[in-house]
Amino acid sequence: MNTHKGMIYSMGLLLYGMGKALSEGGDAVGYASGLAGTDAEERLDRARSKRDTNGAKVFSDYGARGAVGEAADGFFHACYCADRLAAHREAENPGALALCDVMIVLNDTNLLHRGGEEGLAFVQRRARAISALPEDERVEALVRLDAELIDRNLSPGGAADMLALGYFLDAWRMLSRDLWEVRV
């Protein structure tokens, strides 16, 4: 069962960072990442020794740090998704294009859990091929890939989480820019 623990953890941290940025100024993602970094190594050490969750098993087996590592490292892939959403803003389906972009670069712990390194490599290879297609052909190719992933019991859940966080960060960037313009 996927309980979305990584997404809940990430959203909580980002909401903390956004609240702190609203009250004190500064960088919301930086605040969130700083808070995550205070206990990231402890969380990862515990995961390595307990192996009581899918994420802990994947970390122990493959070294992929999942949501904890993503947060401690500054939400790199979530920010990447926000950037890709902005880059694709004029496209018919910017979210699908950004999802494809992040599937190429993310060591998705859900894919590693379900398909090992082979499953992750398969998805990254297919996403890279789709991203090379003309933009108007990518969404249909992603739909075909989705059907194939269902057949293989593979789910790029980490990439989907990064996309959701990317939407959240993109909205924050627009909102915070507007807020700062109003204050000036």
TAHUVEN-V864475 format. One record per residue. N is the residue number from 1. RES is the residue in one letter. NEAR is the number of other C-alpha atoms within 12 Angstrom. D_LAST is the distance of its C-alpha to the last C-alpha in whole Angstrom. Layout:
N/RES/NEAR/D_LAST  N/RES/NEAR/D_LAST
//
This chain:
1/M/7/48  2/N/18/44  3/T/13/42  4/H/21/39  5/K/21/39  6/G/33/37  7/M/31/34  8/I/19/34  9/Y/28/33  10/S/38/31  11/M/33/29  12/G/24/29  13/L/33/28  14/L/36/25  15/L/27/24  16/Y/25/24  17/G/31/22  18/M/29/19  19/G/22/19  20/K/21/19  21/A/23/16  22/L/21/14  23/S/14/16  24/E/13/15  25/G/19/13  26/G/17/15  27/D/26/18  28/A/32/19  29/V/41/22  30/G/27/23  31/Y/31/23  32/A/32/25  33/S/35/27  34/G/26/28  35/L/26/29  36/A/32/31  37/G/25/33  38/T/19/34  39/D/17/37  40/A/25/37  41/E/18/40  42/E/16/42  43/R/24/41  44/L/31/43  45/D/20/46  46/R/20/46  47/A/27/46  48/R/24/49  49/S/16/51  50/K/17/51  51/R/18/51  52/D/14/50  53/T/25/48  54/N/30/47  55/G/39/44  56/A/31/46  57/K/28/49  58/V/31/47  59/F/33/46  60/S/25/49  61/D/20/51  62/Y/25/48  63/G/23/46  64/A/31/43  65/R/34/40  66/G/45/39  67/A/45/36  68/V/40/36  69/G/37/36  70/E/39/33  71/A/39/31  72/A/32/32  73/D/27/32  74/G/29/28  75/F/39/29  76/F/28/29  77/H/40/31  78/A/41/29  79/C/35/26  80/Y/32/28  81/C/41/29  82/A/35/25  83/D/30/25  84/R/30/29  85/L/35/27  86/A/24/25  87/A/18/27  88/H/21/30  89/R/19/27  90/E/13/29  91/A/20/33  92/E/16/35  93/N/23/34  94/P/27/32  95/G/34/32  96/A/36/36  97/L/42/35  98/A/43/33  99/L/44/35  100/C/43/38  101/D/39/36  102/V/39/35  103/M/43/39  104/I/30/40  105/V/28/38  106/L/40/38  107/N/37/41  108/D/43/41  109/T/43/43  110/N/42/44  111/L/36/46  112/L/37/47  113/H/33/48  114/R/27/50  115/G/24/51  116/G/27/51  117/E/24/50  118/E/18/52  119/G/27/50  120/L/34/47  121/A/23/48  122/F/27/50  123/V/42/46  124/Q/29/44  125/R/22/47  126/R/27/47  127/A/35/43  128/R/25/43  129/A/22/46  130/I/30/44  131/S/28/41  132/A/18/43  133/L/18/44  134/P/14/42  135/E/23/39  136/D/18/41  137/E/20/44  138/R/30/42  139/V/26/41  140/E/20/45  141/A/25/46  142/L/31/44  143/V/18/45  144/R/17/49  145/L/30/47  146/D/24/46  147/A/15/50  148/E/18/51  149/L/24/49  150/I/17/50  151/D/11/54  152/R/19/53  153/N/21/52  154/L/29/49  155/S/31/45  156/P/38/42  157/G/36/40  158/G/41/38  159/A/41/37  160/A/32/36  161/D/40/34  162/M/45/32  163/L/37/32  164/A/32/30  165/L/42/28  166/G/37/27  167/Y/31/26  168/F/29/24  169/L/36/22  170/D/28/21  171/A/21/20  172/W/27/18  173/R/24/17  174/M/16/16  175/L/16/14  176/S/24/12  177/R/18/11  178/D/13/10  179/L/15/9  180/W/16/6  181/E/10/5  182/V/9/6  183/R/10/4  184/V/7/0
//
